[in-house]
């Protein structure tokens, strides 16, 4: 368990910095001592082993401390930011206790405890607590409950066992190559795998709320951080023109594919290594790209196949549905067993993603099976078209979907936000970028923003519905 790694570093190198919390350096010895104090405080709740607790704490440092302390007690945790979680509030009643710094209505939870500055301070200022032996561990011990909205778009709960949790963290450590000299910026409060892997390696985790991410990277000599594509774009947009590129920065990204244009911007201004990871909460990480390429490299100990509609493996080079198998994948959902039966089959997880397996180690992900555009009986991955458009126009965001014409035939539609230029200029550039694809009639729409999930994925079904409702204000259509 992570607290034991922290205790090891506290004994081995007590003054080494474990956490920098808004400028305050916290050594491993202090961090370990704080976890012990909170473990003792949480024990007073009388929760049994495998009881379930929700942690909703806006302070990233104490959010982490509470989670590690519960882990020491064998209590299963789930961390949310209420009320922004996509689940209905009634799901809180499935948990034994909810610790929150928000105000809940009576009946929202079976039991709740207020996270107040006074309560936190009383624990921190309390007497030291002795180190206790951890509970007996087993691979199938429940550790965490996580939310996922992937594959079907409906929020679902997954259970992380000790086996899957430990493998998840180990994979982060392996791909990021954390060392005691690593300095990881916690840019996303609820990120678990990468900061845990960094702290286990003896590195430093930096929590910084006083400045933008780009400034924090420079000020704290950050070597690693995690930024999904949308967050990465925001960081790049905010960089001042005279920003000095860091000498050594690894950026981990997941949740959606990194476009070529975004990769080029990130490598030119910010990153020395940008690792675009493909996977899912259900199946784990499958492959990654660390260079400008359409294909990712399949990770060790991962089995992946591209199959047809009958579930039969296709030859290399053919398009089909991606299925994968890892030793740390889940096998069901806690609340949607009927959906689980469709996605977890015979030891495989069917992601509903479409791709091409070029050889045993090279996987090209084309997009969601239900997101593929069917234009004139030809299928297109919207991400490919979006990458071409993004390189041709100066736009904040680009998305491509299809809309039916008056005859019910699907036609391509490009949605752009914060785009520079006149309508005629934009249409001309987009038509030129897509001219070789023979898309036929093409529509272009201006939008204020694109609908996205929390991880930055475009909500394509919602995008299409929105475009259809506002079809009248479309710019004049062109042809590609």
C-alpha positions, -999 to 999 in steps of 0.1 A, spaced: 0 0 0 11 35 -7 14 46 29 41 19 34 61 33 5 59 67 21 69 53 55 99 37 38 111 70 23 104 87 57 128 63 73 153 62 45 154 100 37 131 118 61 139 153 49 134 146 12 104 165 -1 73 144 -8 48 172 -14 49 209 -23 15 222 -14 10 258 -27 47 265 -19 49 247 14 74 218 13 63 187 32 90 161 38 83 123 37 85 121 75 58 148 80 37 133 52 39 98 67 31 112 102 0 131 89 -13 99 72 -10 81 106 -29 109 124 -57 107 99 -58 70 100 -64 72 138 -90 99 133 -110 80 107 -109 48 128 -132 66 152 -160 64 126 -162 27 134 -162 16 97 -157 -21 91 -132 -34 66 -145 -31 30 -170 -4 41 -174 22 14 -167 59 18 -170 89 -6 -144 116 -3 -154 150 -17 -127 175 -6 -117 205 -27 -82 206 -11 -61 182 -32 -36 175 -4 -62 165 22 -82 146 -4 -51 125 -9 -44 121 28 -79 110 35 -78 84 8 -45 70 20 -57 69 56 -89 50 46 -68 26 26 -48 18 57 -81 8 74 -92 -14 45 -121 10 36 -131 13 0 -130 49 -13 -145 69 -42 -134 105 -48 -159 129 -64 -164 166 -68 -200 171 -58 -224 180 -73 -206 179 -107 -205 141 -108 -226 128 -136 -243 103 -113 -276 113 -96 -272 123 -60 -292 93 -48 -261 71 -55 -245 85 -24 -269 64 -3 -251 33 -15 -221 43 6 -216 39 43 -203 75 48 -198 106 28 -170 130 38 -176 164 21 -168 201 23 -202 208 6 -236 211 21 -258 180 14 -295 179 18 -310 156 45 -314 122 30 -287 126 3 -264 102 22 -270 76 49 -242 92 70 -222 122 63 -193 141 80 -184 177 72 -148 183 61 -142 217 77 -109 236 81 -113 232 119 -117 194 117 -86 191 95 -65 214 116 -75 195 148 -61 163 133 -29 179 119 -22 196 152 -30 165 173 -5 142 189 16 119 168 2 85 161 23 53 161 28 34 129 5 4 129 8 -28 108 -14 -27 78 -43 -50 74 -38 -84 59 -37 -80 21 -53 -102 -6 -53 -96 -44 -91 -94 -45 -95 -69 -17 -117 -40 -29 -98 -7 -29 -116 19 -49 -148 26 -68 -143 47 -99 -168 63 -123 -166 57 -160 -188 70 -188 -169 54 -216 -181 29 -242 -219 36 -237 -219 72 -225 -239 63 -194 -221 68 -160 -212 35 -144 -193 23 -114 -163 0 -115 -146 -17 -86 -108 -16 -84 -94 -46 -65 -59 -45 -49 -46 -65 -79 -60 -41 -105 -51 -10 -84 -15 -20 -79 -11 -30 -116 -25 4 -126 0 23 -105 29 1 -116 21 8 -153 21 45 -147 55 42 -130 68 21 -159 57 44 -188 66 77 -170 100 64 -157 96 81 -123 127 84 -101 135 102 -68 144 132 -89 110 134 -105 87 164 -98 51 157 -108 26 185 -111 -9 175 -100 -28 195 -126 -59 173 -123 -71 171 -87 -86 136 -89 -57 120 -108 -45 89 -88 -22 66 -108 6 89 -119 11 109 -86 10 77 -66 36 61 -88 58 92 -85 55 93 -47 62 56 -45 94 61 -65 105 88 -39 97 117 -62 79 149 -53 43 158 -61 35 195 -65 1 209 -58 -2 245 -71 -34 266 -71 -18 301 -72 -8 302 -108 -16 287 -143 -2 253 -151 24 267 -175 38 290 -148 37 262 -123 58 240 -145 84 267 -148 84 278 -112 87 243 -97 110 227 -123 83 201 -131 94 169 -149 61 152 -153 24 160 -154 -9 146 -168 -30 167 -193 -58 153 -214 -60 169 -249 -84 197 -240 -65 206 -208 -33 206 -228 -47 229 -254 -59 254 -227 -24 253 -212 -7 260 -245 -32 288 -253 -23 305 -220 15 304 -224 30 339 -228 49 345 -261 83 346 -242 77 314 -223 109 294 -220 104 257 -229 113 234 -200 144 214 -205 128 181 -195 91 176 -193 71 144 -199 33 149 -204 10 119 -200 -23 123 -219 -54 101 -221 -91 102 -225 -90 113 -262 -65 111 -290 -39 138 -294 -41 154 -329 -10 159 -350 -14 197 -348 -18 197 -310 12 174 -306 33 197 -328 24 227 -306 31 209 -274 64 196 -285 75 230 -299 66 249 -267 63 226 -237 71 189 -238 102 169 -245 81 137 -243 44 135 -250 29 101 -243 -6 97 -258 -21 67 -240 -50 46 -253 -71 25 -230 -101 25 -207 -111 23 -171 -125 -11 -178 -97 -27 -198 -67 -8 -186 -40 8 -208 -36 -9 -241 -11 12 -262 6 45 -264 21 69 -289 52 90 -280 59 102 -316 40 117 -345 24 86 -358 -11 72 -366 -3 40 -347 4 33 -311 26 6 -297 8 -22 -278 20 -25 -242 37 -56 -227 14 -82 -212 -16 -69 -233 -35 -90 -257 -54 -70 -284 -73 -82 -314 -94 -65 -341 -126 -85 -348 -156 -86 -370 -192 -84 -360 -192 -121 -351 -162 -116 -328 -138 -134 -352 -102 -120 -354 -95 -102 -386 -62 -103 -406 -37 -76 -400 -45 -44 -418 -83 -47 -417 -107 -24 -399 -128 -39 -371 -138 -36 -334 -110 -35 -309 -110 -60 -280 -84 -64 -254 -73 -85 -224 -50 -76 -196 -42 -90 -162 -56 -59 -145 -89 -55 -164 -123 -54 -147 -150 -79 -156 -183 -62 -147 -200 -30 -136 -215 -26 -101 -247 -11 -114 -252 -22 -150 -247 -60 -152 -268 -62 -184 -244 -38 -201 -214 -57 -187 -226 -88 -204 -224 -71 -238 -189 -57 -232 -171 -83 -211 -171 -116 -231 -150 -147 -227 -122 -129 -209 -121 -100 -234 -132 -64 -231 -150 -50 -262 -143 -13 -261 -167 -3 -290 -137 14 -306 -128 8 -342 -92 3 -353 -66 -15 -374 -40 -39 -360 -11 -36 -385 10 -62 -367 11 -77 -332 25 -45 -317 11 -16 -339 -25 -5 -332 -43 23 -350 -74 36 -333 -99 52 -357 -126 62 -332 -159 50 -318 -178 24 -337 -210 45 -334 -191 77 -343 -178 67 -377 -192 88 -405 -210 70 -432 -208 94 -462 -218 81 -496 -213 45 -484 -178 53 -473 -168 53 -436 -146 80 -421 -132 84 -386 -141 120 -375 -108 124 -357 -90 121 -391 -111 148 -407 -108 170 -376 -70 168 -377 -70 179 -413 -93 208 -406 -74 219 -375 -42 222 -396 -60 244 -422 -79 269 -401 -72 289 -370 -99 276 -347 -102 270 -310 -120 237 -315 -130 216 -344 -155 187 -346 -169 167 -375 -203 149 -375 -229 140 -402 -264 154 -406 -292 141 -428 -303 162 -458 -339 166 -469 -337 131 -485 -324 115 -453 -289 111 -467 -260 118 -443 -238 147 -452 -206 159 -435 -207 188 -412 -177 207 -397 -183 225 -365 -157 252 -355 -154 275 -325 -134 306 -320 -124 306 -356 -106 334 -374 -116 346 -408 -147 353 -429 -172 326 -437 -159 324 -473 -123 321 -462 -131 294 -437 -151 274 -461 -124 276 -488 -97 264 -464 -118 235 -451 -128 225 -487 -91 225 -497 -81 205 -466 -107 178 -474 -106 179 -512 -91 144 -516 -117 126 -495 -146 130 -519 -171 138 -491 -196 155 -514 -217 183 -500 -201 198 -469 -216 221 -442 -197 244 -419 -212 256 -386 -199 282 -361 -203 272 -324 -194 289 -291 -181 256 -276 -182 219 -282 -200 195 -259 -173 173 -242 -170 148 -214 -150 155 -182 -120 138 -199 -123 160 -230 -139 136 -254 -163 152 -278 -199 141 -271 -207 134 -307 -243 123 -303 -251 155 -284 -231 175 -310 -251 160 -339 -284 167 -321 -274 203 -315 -264 208 -351 -296 193 -364 -317 216 -341 -298 247 -354 -295 236 -390 -309 269 -404 -279 292 -394 -255 270 -412 -230 287 -434 -234 282 -472 -224 246 -480 -195 238 -501 -182 207 -519 -152 186 -511 
